Amino acid sequence: MSMRSLAREAGVSPMTVSLALRHSARVSKAVRDRIHALARARGHVLNPRVSELMRELRQVRSTGTHGTLALIGLFPEPDPERLHPHLRTLIAGAQRRAAEVGYRLERFWLRAPG
């Protein structure tokens, strides 16, 4: 049974069903309990993969970023672009592209102390 079907049967919006099934305080306890009882009676089971995806989508909307990508430096020096100017272009392009698709690029130098 879909959330839309549960919403129709409960006489509420699909958003209310979604919030209720996530135990949101934005929905009264009475409505949450009623929707949970209806979901149990109809055999509605939350799909954990969909729940995780939706949680991630909500987080991305609020932070604007999916996460962090690592740019790992294997050069002997921490800033190889000083000696190899073409790397400036590559690093800048990687940072721009990461930002375009919602990621932050963080540089790590493997030979850093500690």
N, CA, C and O of each residue as an XYZ file, in Angstrom:
456
protein
N       0.856     -1.168      0.000
C       0.000      0.000      0.000
C       0.899      1.227      0.000
O       1.851      1.305      0.776
N       0.599      2.175     -0.860
C       1.415      3.386     -0.974
C       1.010      4.426      0.069
O      -0.059      4.335      0.673
N       1.873      5.404      0.268
C       1.551      6.498      1.190
C       0.364      7.289      0.667
O      -0.461      7.777      1.440
N       0.287      7.411     -0.639
C      -0.838      8.129     -1.240
C      -2.159      7.421     -0.903
O      -3.148      8.075     -0.574
N      -2.169      6.091     -0.985
C      -3.376      5.324     -0.647
C      -3.710      5.478      0.832
O      -4.868      5.668      1.206
N      -2.670      5.393      1.670
C      -2.896      5.582      3.107
C      -3.469      6.972      3.378
O      -4.373      7.131      4.199
N      -2.941      7.963      2.689
C      -3.413      9.344      2.881
C      -4.883      9.467      2.490
O      -5.678     10.072      3.208
N      -5.232      8.890      1.347
C      -6.642      8.945      0.908
C      -7.542      8.304      1.947
O      -8.563      8.873      2.333
N      -7.158      7.111      2.402
C      -7.979      6.385      3.366
C      -8.066      7.112      4.714
O      -9.105      7.092      5.374
N      -6.963      7.753      5.113
C      -6.948      8.456      6.397
C      -7.552      9.857      6.302
O      -7.827     10.496      7.317
N      -7.753     10.324      5.068
C      -8.310     11.661      4.893
C      -7.320     12.771      5.189
O      -7.695     13.851      5.645
N      -6.043     12.492      4.922
C      -4.991     13.490      5.147
C      -4.124     13.557      3.888
O      -4.334     12.807      2.935
N      -3.161     14.454      3.900
C      -2.263     14.579      2.747
C      -1.160     13.518      2.817
O      -0.861     13.006      3.896
N      -0.553     13.186      1.666
C       0.590     12.262      1.680
C       1.731     12.783      2.564
O       2.435     11.994      3.193
N       1.912     14.101      2.612
C       2.965     14.678      3.469
C       2.667     14.367      4.938
O       3.583     14.057      5.701
N       1.404     14.446      5.337
C       1.037     14.135      6.722
C       1.350     12.681      7.034
O       1.844     12.363      8.116
N       1.060     11.798      6.083
C       1.371     10.375      6.278
C       2.879     10.191      6.420
O       3.344      9.482      7.312
N       3.633     10.831      5.539
C       5.087     10.722      5.593
C       5.623     11.207      6.935
O       6.438     10.531      7.564
N       5.169     12.367      7.367
C       5.615     12.907      8.655
C       5.198     11.998      9.812
O       5.979     11.756     10.732
N       3.980     11.505      9.761
C       3.473     10.648     10.840
C       4.287      9.356     10.931
O       4.631      8.910     12.025
N       4.589      8.764      9.784
C       5.344      7.513      9.787
C       6.782      7.712     10.253
O       7.445      6.756     10.655
N       7.264      8.953     10.201
C       8.608      9.274     10.708
C       8.539      9.836     12.125
O       9.531     10.350     12.641
N       7.368      9.740     12.751
C       7.166     10.178     14.137
C       7.444     11.670     14.329
O       7.951     12.081     15.372
N       7.113     12.469     13.333
C       7.361     13.905     13.414
C       6.411     14.572     14.403
O       5.223     14.255     14.461
N       6.959     15.496     15.172
C       6.146     16.269     16.124
C       5.261     17.279     15.398
O       4.396     17.901     16.016
N       5.470     17.449     14.091
C       4.638     18.368     13.313
C       3.227     17.806     13.110
O       2.325     18.522     12.675
N       3.045     16.521     13.427
C       1.727     15.870     13.332
C       1.318     15.491     14.751
O       2.127     14.969     15.517
N       0.074     15.752     15.093
C      -0.383     15.459     16.459
C      -0.241     13.968     16.764
O      -0.294     13.128     15.865
N      -0.063     13.663     18.026
C       0.091     12.270     18.441
C      -1.119     11.442     18.035
O      -0.969     10.296     17.611
N      -2.308     12.003     18.158
C      -3.529     11.268     17.795
C      -3.519     10.893     16.315
O      -3.856      9.763     15.959
N      -3.138     11.831     15.456
C      -3.095     11.545     14.011
C      -1.969     10.563     13.711
O      -2.144      9.652     12.902
N      -0.820     10.738     14.350
C       0.288      9.784     14.156
C      -0.149      8.377     14.519
O       0.077      7.435     13.759
N      -0.772      8.231     15.675
C      -1.219      6.904     16.122
C      -2.227      6.304     15.160
O      -2.173      5.114     14.851
N      -3.157      7.143     14.685
C      -4.183      6.657     13.743
C      -3.547      6.193     12.442
O      -3.932      5.157     11.899
N      -2.578      6.949     11.936
C      -1.922      6.578     10.677
C      -1.056      5.336     10.860
O      -1.012      4.481      9.975
N      -0.371      5.225     11.988
C       0.417      4.016     12.264
C      -0.476      2.785     12.344
O      -0.137      1.729     11.810
N      -1.599      2.921     13.003
C      -2.538      1.785     13.118
C      -3.062      1.393     11.736
O      -3.143      0.208     11.414
N      -3.415      2.381     10.927
C      -3.906      2.107      9.576
C      -2.815      1.447      8.737
O      -3.086      0.490      8.011
N      -1.590      1.947      8.830
C      -0.479      1.368      8.066
C      -0.248     -0.086      8.465
O      -0.051     -0.946      7.607
N      -0.274     -0.360      9.778
C      -0.110     -1.750     10.249
C      -1.233     -2.628      9.723
O      -0.993     -3.741      9.256
N      -2.459     -2.123      9.800
C      -3.619     -2.911      9.360
C      -3.557     -3.221      7.866
O      -4.029     -4.269      7.427
N      -2.982     -2.320      7.096
C      -2.911     -2.506      5.642
C      -1.618     -3.172      5.198
O      -1.396     -3.375      4.004
N      -0.760     -3.513      6.165
C       0.491     -4.200      5.839
C       1.547     -3.293      5.224
O       2.465     -3.766      4.554
N       1.416     -1.975      5.454
C       2.398     -1.037      4.906
C       3.699     -1.164      5.693
O       3.712     -1.057      6.920
N       4.789     -1.394      4.970
C       6.104     -1.508      5.586
C       7.016     -0.493      4.912
O       7.078     -0.417      3.685
N       7.722      0.286      5.725
C       8.648      1.261      5.165
C       9.827      0.543      4.517
O      10.349     -0.429      5.063
N      10.237      1.023      3.362
C      11.403      0.482      2.680
C      12.618      1.242      3.212
O      12.720      2.448      2.987
N      13.540      0.577      3.909
C      14.665      1.287      4.510
C      15.558      1.972      3.487
O      16.155      3.006      3.789
N      15.661      1.421      2.291
C      16.492      2.055      1.260
C      15.869      3.368      0.800
O      16.570      4.362      0.611
N      14.547      3.367      0.623
C      13.860      4.593      0.232
C      13.936      5.613      1.360
O      14.144      6.802      1.117
N      13.768      5.146      2.591
C      13.856      6.043      3.746
C      15.226      6.711      3.811
O      15.319      7.914      4.054
N      16.285      5.940      3.596
C      17.641      6.499      3.629
C      17.845      7.502      2.500
O      18.431      8.565      2.707
N      17.359      7.165      1.302
C      17.479      8.085      0.175
C      16.758      9.396      0.460
O      17.302     10.470      0.201
N      15.550      9.320      0.985
C      14.785     10.532      1.284
C      15.459     11.348      2.382
O      15.462     12.578      2.329
N      16.029     10.672      3.375
C      16.743     11.371      4.443
C      17.931     12.136      3.843
O      18.190     13.284      4.207
N      18.647     11.484      2.919
C      19.781     12.138      2.278
C      19.322     13.319      1.421
O      19.953     14.376      1.434
N      18.234     13.147      0.682
C      17.727     14.241     -0.147
C      17.324     15.433      0.702
O      17.600     16.577      0.342
N      16.674     15.172      1.827
C      16.282     16.277      2.719
C      17.517     16.975      3.273
O      17.532     18.200      3.400
N      18.543     16.215      3.599
C      19.773     16.790      4.138
C      20.472     17.634      3.077
O      20.945     18.730      3.377
N      20.543     17.143      1.849
C      21.196     17.884      0.775
C      20.483     19.209      0.540
O      21.133     20.229      0.308
N      19.152     19.206      0.598
C      18.417     20.457      0.412
C      18.791     21.473      1.471
O      18.896     22.665      1.185
N      18.995     21.000      2.707
C      19.283     21.948      3.782
C      20.741     22.391      3.788
O      21.029     23.535      4.140
N      21.668     21.512      3.406
C      23.079     21.895      3.445
C      23.610     22.288      2.081
O      24.619     22.987      1.989
N      22.948     21.852      1.022
C      23.418     22.155     -0.323
C      24.574     21.282     -0.769
O      25.121     21.502     -1.850
N      24.957     20.307      0.022
C      26.076     19.450     -0.350
C      25.780     17.983     -0.040
O      25.136     17.657      0.957
N      26.267     17.108     -0.922
C      26.090     15.665     -0.735
C      27.128     15.098      0.221
O      26.883     14.102      0.902
N      28.270     15.733      0.264
C      29.349     15.229      1.092
C      30.662     15.797      0.613
O      30.706     16.831     -0.052
N      31.726     15.111      0.958
C      33.061     15.577      0.634
C      33.789     14.538     -0.194
O      33.748     13.345      0.104
N      34.452     15.004     -1.233
C      35.326     14.156     -2.038
C      36.762     14.478     -1.654
O      37.101     15.636     -1.411
N      37.593     13.464     -1.599
C      38.994     13.660     -1.227
C      39.863     13.752     -2.471
O      39.759     12.929     -3.381
N      40.717     14.760     -2.497
C      41.752     14.877     -3.516
C      43.051     14.523     -2.793
O      43.569     15.312     -2.004
N      43.562     13.338     -3.068
C      44.699     12.812     -2.316
C      45.995     13.119     -3.049
O      46.178     12.738     -4.205
N      46.901     13.823     -2.348
C      48.187     14.198     -2.926
C      49.254     13.170     -2.610
O      49.491     12.840     -1.448
N      49.899     12.664     -3.659
C      50.974     11.677     -3.496
C      52.341     12.271     -3.813
O      53.359     11.584     -3.723
N      52.361     13.543     -4.182
C      53.625     14.198     -4.518
C      54.484     14.354     -3.267
O      53.969     14.316     -2.149
N      55.808     14.531     -3.453
C      56.686     14.718     -2.290
C      56.385     16.015     -1.529
O      56.641     16.106     -0.328
N      55.838     17.023     -2.237
C      55.542     18.300     -1.590
C      54.024     18.471     -1.438
O      53.257     17.885     -2.201
N      53.589     19.272     -0.455
C      52.146     19.419     -0.198
C      51.417     20.244     -1.256
O      50.204     20.103     -1.415
N      52.126     21.093     -1.973
C      51.482     21.944     -2.978
C      52.193     21.778     -4.328
O      52.921     22.672     -4.760
N      51.986     20.654     -4.980
C      52.723     20.345     -6.217
C      52.414     21.314     -7.360
O      53.172     21.381     -8.327
N      51.322     22.059     -7.264
C      50.983     22.983     -8.343
C      52.001     24.129     -8.476
O      52.065     24.794     -9.510
N      52.794     24.349     -7.417
C      53.871     25.355     -7.514
C      54.919     24.905     -8.535
O      55.415     25.709     -9.325
N      55.244     23.622     -8.509
C      56.261     23.088     -9.415
C      55.677     22.589    -10.734
O      56.381     22.503    -11.739
N      54.396     22.265    -10.722
C      53.720     21.717    -11.907
C      52.473     22.568    -12.165
O      51.377     22.191    -11.748
N      52.625     23.710    -12.847
C      51.513     24.664    -13.010
C      50.251     24.076    -13.635
O      49.149     24.542    -13.343
N      50.388     23.065    -14.486
C      49.188     22.473    -15.103
C      48.252     21.869    -14.048
O      47.054     21.727    -14.293
N      48.791     21.515    -12.884
C      47.952     20.948    -11.824
C      46.967     21.978    -11.277
O      45.891     21.606    -10.808
N      47.315     23.271    -11.330
C      46.369     24.313    -10.882
C      45.065     24.218    -11.653
O      43.977     24.291    -11.081
N      45.196     24.053    -12.966
C      44.017     23.947    -13.824
C      43.215     22.697    -13.481
O      41.988     22.751    -13.397
N      43.896     21.576    -13.284
C      43.214     20.319    -12.955
C      42.491     20.415    -11.607
O      41.344     19.986    -11.484
N      43.158     20.971    -10.608
C      42.567     21.078     -9.269
C      41.380     22.035     -9.284
O      40.335     21.749     -8.698
N      41.547     23.178     -9.959
C      40.445     24.150    -10.045
C      39.244     23.527    -10.753
O      38.102     23.730    -10.340
N      39.501     22.769    -11.818
C      38.408     22.110    -12.542
C      37.711     21.068    -11.682
O      36.486     20.944    -11.715
N      38.496     20.316    -10.910
C      37.904     19.302    -10.023
C      37.046     19.969     -8.952
O      35.966     19.478     -8.624
N      37.528     21.093     -8.405
C      36.747     21.810     -7.388
C      35.451     22.364     -7.971
O      34.392     22.268     -7.349
N      35.538     22.943     -9.164
C      34.328     23.482     -9.812
C      33.307     22.381    -10.075
O      32.124     22.531     -9.771
N      33.779     21.272    -10.642
C      32.852     20.177    -10.977
C      32.241     19.573     -9.726
O      31.051     19.260     -9.709
N      33.031     19.404     -8.688
C      32.504     18.867     -7.424
C      31.396     19.783     -6.909
O      30.342     19.305     -6.489
N      31.628     21.092     -6.940
C      30.619     22.049     -6.463
C      29.365     22.004     -7.332
O      28.252     22.114     -6.817
N      29.534     21.844     -8.636
C      28.378     21.782     -9.548
C      27.441     20.634     -9.221
O      26.225     20.758     -9.368
N      28.000     19.521     -8.778
C      27.172     18.342     -8.495
C      26.916     18.155     -7.006
O      26.449     17.102     -6.574
N      27.232     19.205     -6.213
C      26.851     19.204     -4.805
C      27.843     18.607     -3.836
O      27.469     18.210     -2.733
N      29.099     18.536     -4.228
C      30.124     18.001     -3.326
C      31.142     19.078     -2.993
O      31.289     20.066     -3.712
N      31.830     18.866     -1.904
C      32.941     19.716     -1.509
C      34.207     18.907     -1.761
O      34.228     17.706     -1.492
N      35.244     19.528     -2.262
C      36.503     18.841     -2.523
C      37.502     19.239     -1.450
O      37.757     20.426     -1.245
N      38.061     18.265     -0.773
C      39.035     18.543      0.282
C      40.343     17.853     -0.076
O      40.374     16.676     -0.435
N      41.409     18.612      0.032
C      42.723     18.086     -0.322
C      43.388     17.427      0.882
O      43.313     17.925      2.005
N      44.044     16.288      0.619
C      44.801     15.555      1.636
C      46.174     15.225      1.074
O      46.287     14.696     -0.032
N      47.202     15.532      1.825
C      48.552     15.197      1.424
C      48.976     13.998      2.265
O      49.044     14.086      3.491
N      49.257     12.894      1.611
C      49.563     11.650      2.330
C      50.859     11.696      3.127
O      51.068     10.876      4.022
N      51.712     12.629      2.816
C      52.985     12.700      3.536
C      52.946     13.745      4.663
O      53.978     14.098      5.233
N      51.757     14.221      4.965
C      51.626     15.216      6.039
C      52.028     14.576      7.371
O      51.729     13.408      7.618
N      52.693     15.332      8.211
C      53.077     14.793      9.515
C      51.846     14.348     10.321
O      50.832     15.044     10.360
N      51.952     13.223     10.938
C      50.867     12.716     11.753
C      49.830     12.019     10.969
O      48.849     11.537     11.535
